[in-house]
Amino acid sequence: MALFRLRVLWLSFPLSLSLALGLSACGEVVAPGQKRYVDDIVRIRTSAPVRGNVDPRLLAARVIAQQPGWPGARPIVAPHRRSIRCEQIKCVALTFDDGPFDYTGKVLDMLAEHHAKATFFVVGHMVNAQTGFTLRRMVSEGHELGNHSWDHPTLTALSHEALRGQLERTQEVVRAVTGTTMRLMRPPYGATDGKVAEETARAGLAQIMWDLDTLDWRDRDSALVARRASAAPPGSVVLMHDIHKSTVEAVPRLLRELDAKGYTFVTVSELYGTRELTPGKRYAGEAEEENGTKRR
């Protein structure tokens, strides 16, 4: 019945709006009247970036329309923020960039087994029907979301206007899908400057770097990634990417090893506790290249 209502709603849309919503995996417009399931018409596959200037409000609308409980997405009840004194215990903040992706749900399963919280820096164009549900799950399970731009450009190479759009579009689609207003961001490649600081301050976003780079994007070796992550000193922000299968395969081992060392897995905000994170300011690590290797 829900699919029937959605089909009727789709057919009642004006042609211009139908064309705007009818993007396929490669960005081409689906001809009106073409016989395809609605969820195929509106799905954006994460294997290819969304081409063109897609309105994040339209993207959010079609994602929400496919969530359980449509019409009207079910409200998310996020757990109360934990009171953790990381200055007194061993904490580590695991962070995952570039998603959400097909593997992210598995990461959430493994984190749940260890009662672990993490921070996920979201790329706006990676939001689709499947990953929209994953974002809502993150919020409901107490994880933290951060802004990682719309389509992962080098922000320092953009104009103020383009940079602002990268941040605002991602803020808008995540807020529409989850009800969450993100307060943190991570610049792609760690590339930042005064212009990025100015625009992130305008958007109300603190810049979060990292202390330990697992280099999982370069070395697709789960054992190596797990070994690097498990060497994190207390108070570290650890950088990983949930778009790589090898990283996901490393998560069980790194969780076990850090758990055995008595670590508590926290979000970035929990790591800083009552310390206020100032929008525009950089926290954790440096943005420069390390050992000649460009950071992701």
C-alpha positions in Angstrom: 0.0 0.0 0.0 2.8 2.4 0.9 4.5 1.7 -2.5 1.2 2.3 -4.3 0.8 5.7 -2.5 4.3 6.6 -3.3 3.8 5.8 -7.0 0.6 7.9 -7.1 2.4 10.8 -5.4 5.3 10.5 -7.9 2.8 10.6 -10.9 1.1 13.6 -9.5 4.4 15.7 -9.3 4.9 18.4 -11.9 7.2 17.5 -14.7 9.9 19.8 -13.6 10.0 18.3 -10.1 9.8 14.8 -11.5 12.9 15.5 -13.6 14.7 17.0 -10.6 14.0 13.9 -8.6 14.6 11.4 -11.4 18.4 11.0 -11.2 19.9 7.7 -11.9 23.3 6.4 -10.8 25.1 8.2 -13.5 23.1 11.5 -13.1 21.0 11.2 -16.3 17.3 12.2 -16.2 14.8 9.3 -16.4 12.2 9.9 -19.1 8.7 10.5 -17.8 6.5 7.4 -17.9 9.5 5.0 -18.0 8.4 1.8 -16.2 10.7 1.5 -13.2 10.1 1.1 -9.6 10.0 4.4 -7.7 12.8 3.4 -5.4 15.0 2.7 -8.5 14.1 6.1 -10.0 15.0 8.0 -6.9 18.0 6.0 -5.6 21.4 7.5 -5.8 24.1 4.8 -5.8 27.2 5.5 -3.8 29.4 3.9 -6.4 29.2 7.1 -8.4 29.0 10.7 -7.2 25.9 12.7 -7.8 26.4 14.9 -10.8 25.0 18.4 -11.1 23.7 20.8 -8.5 21.3 18.6 -6.6 19.2 20.5 -4.1 19.8 18.8 -0.7 16.2 19.4 0.2 15.0 17.3 -2.7 17.6 14.7 -1.9 16.4 14.6 1.8 12.8 14.4 0.7 13.3 11.3 -1.4 15.4 9.7 1.2 12.9 10.3 4.0 10.1 9.0 1.7 11.8 5.6 1.7 12.4 5.3 5.4 10.4 3.0 7.6 7.2 4.6 8.7 6.7 6.8 5.5 4.8 9.1 5.1 6.4 11.0 7.9 9.8 9.6 9.1 9.7 8.1 12.5 11.2 10.4 15.1 14.7 9.6 16.4 15.2 9.3 20.1 18.9 9.8 20.8 20.3 8.7 24.2 21.3 11.2 26.7 24.9 12.4 26.4 27.2 10.4 28.7 29.1 12.0 31.5 32.7 10.7 30.9 35.8 12.2 32.5 38.5 11.4 30.0 41.0 13.3 32.0 40.7 10.5 34.6 40.3 7.4 32.4 41.8 6.2 29.1 39.6 7.4 26.3 40.0 7.1 22.5 37.8 8.7 19.8 37.5 6.5 16.8 36.4 8.6 13.7 35.3 7.3 10.3 35.3 9.5 7.2 33.8 9.6 3.7 30.6 7.6 4.4 28.0 6.5 5.0 28.5 3.5 2.8 27.4 -0.1 2.4 29.8 -1.3 5.1 28.8 1.3 7.7 26.1 -0.9 9.2 28.6 -3.6 10.0 30.8 -1.0 11.7 27.8 0.0 13.8 27.1 -3.7 14.7 30.7 -4.2 15.9 30.7 -0.9 17.9 27.5 -2.0 19.6 29.0 -5.3 20.7 31.7 -3.3 22.6 29.4 -0.6 23.9 31.6 1.8 21.8 30.7 5.2 20.5 32.3 6.8 17.5 32.2 9.9 15.3 31.3 9.7 11.6 32.2 12.5 9.3 29.6 12.5 6.6 29.9 13.3 2.9 26.6 14.8 1.8 26.3 13.1 -1.6 26.7 9.7 0.0 23.2 10.1 1.6 20.7 7.8 -0.1 17.7 5.6 0.9 19.9 2.9 2.5 22.5 5.1 4.1 19.8 7.6 5.3 18.5 4.8 7.5 22.1 4.2 8.7 22.5 7.8 9.6 19.3 7.6 11.7 20.6 4.5 13.4 23.8 6.3 14.3 21.9 9.0 16.0 19.6 6.6 17.9 22.6 4.6 19.1 24.5 7.6 20.5 27.2 8.1 17.8 28.2 11.6 16.7 27.8 13.0 13.1 30.2 15.5 11.6 30.3 17.4 8.3 32.9 16.2 5.7 31.7 18.4 2.8 29.2 17.6 0.0 31.5 15.8 -2.4 35.0 15.8 -0.8 36.9 18.6 -2.7 40.0 20.3 -1.4 38.3 23.2 0.4 41.2 25.5 0.3 41.0 25.6 -3.5 37.4 26.8 -3.5 35.9 30.3 -3.4 34.1 31.4 -0.2 30.8 30.9 -1.9 31.6 27.3 -3.1 33.1 26.4 0.2 30.0 27.7 2.0 27.8 25.6 -0.3 29.8 22.4 0.5 29.1 22.9 4.2 25.6 24.1 4.0 24.3 21.5 1.7 25.7 18.7 3.8 24.3 20.3 7.0 20.9 20.6 5.4 20.5 17.0 4.1 21.8 15.5 7.4 19.5 17.7 9.4 16.5 16.9 7.2 17.1 13.1 7.4 18.1 12.8 11.0 16.9 15.9 12.8 20.5 16.5 13.9 22.4 19.8 13.5 26.1 18.9 13.2 28.6 20.9 15.3 31.8 19.4 14.0 33.5 19.1 10.6 36.6 17.6 9.1 38.1 19.2 6.0 38.8 16.6 3.3 42.5 15.7 3.1 43.0 17.8 6.3 43.4 20.8 4.0 42.5 24.0 5.8 43.4 27.7 5.9 42.1 31.0 7.1 39.3 30.9 4.5 38.1 27.5 5.7 38.3 28.7 9.3 36.1 31.7 8.4 33.5 29.7 6.7 33.4 26.9 9.3 33.0 29.6 12.0 30.1 31.0 10.0 28.5 27.6 9.8 29.0 26.9 13.5 31.4 24.1 13.0 34.6 23.3 14.8 37.4 21.8 12.7 38.4 18.3 14.0 41.7 16.9 12.8 43.3 13.8 14.2 46.2 12.5 16.3 46.7 9.1 14.7 46.3 8.4 11.0 45.8 4.7 10.3 46.5 5.3 6.6 43.8 2.8 5.8 43.0 4.6 2.6 46.5 3.8 1.3 47.3 0.4 3.0 44.3 -1.8 2.4 45.6 -4.3 5.0 43.2 -5.0 7.9 45.9 -6.4 10.2 48.1 -3.4 9.6 45.3 -0.9 10.1 44.2 -2.7 13.3 47.8 -2.7 14.7 48.2 1.1 14.0 44.8 1.9 15.6 45.4 -0.2 18.7 48.7 1.7 19.3 46.7 4.9 19.9 47.8 6.7 23.1 45.0 7.8 25.6 43.2 10.9 24.4 43.8 10.3 20.7 41.5 11.0 17.8 42.0 8.1 15.4 41.3 8.6 11.6 39.7 5.8 9.6 37.3 5.4 6.6 34.2 3.3 6.6 34.2 3.1 2.8 37.0 0.5 2.8 36.2 -3.2 3.3 39.7 -3.7 4.8 39.0 -1.1 7.4 35.8 -2.7 8.4 37.6 -6.0 8.7 40.1 -4.3 11.1 37.5 -3.0 13.5 36.9 -6.2 15.5 40.6 -6.6 16.3 41.3 -3.0 17.1 38.2 -2.9 19.4 39.3 -6.1 21.2 42.9 -4.8 21.7 41.9 -1.4 22.9 39.3 -2.9 25.1 41.8 -5.2 26.7 44.0 -2.1 27.4 41.1 -0.6 29.4 40.1 2.1 26.9 36.7 3.7 26.8 35.5 4.4 23.2 34.0 7.9 23.0 32.8 10.5 20.5 34.9 13.5 19.8 32.6 15.8 21.9 32.8 13.3 24.8 36.6 13.3 24.5 36.7 17.1 25.1 34.1 16.8 27.8 32.9 20.2 29.2 35.5 22.0 27.0 33.6 24.2 24.5 34.7 23.6 20.9 34.9 26.9 19.2 33.5 27.1 15.6 36.2 27.6 13.1 39.0 26.6 15.4 41.1 23.5 14.7 41.4 20.6 17.2 43.5 17.4 17.4 46.5 17.0 15.1 47.9 19.1 12.4 46.7 19.7 8.8 50.1 19.5 7.1 51.4 16.6 5.3 53.2 14.0 7.4 56.3 12.1 6.1 55.5 13.2 2.6 52.2 11.4 2.6 49.1 13.5 1.9 46.4 12.8 4.6 42.9 11.8 3.6 
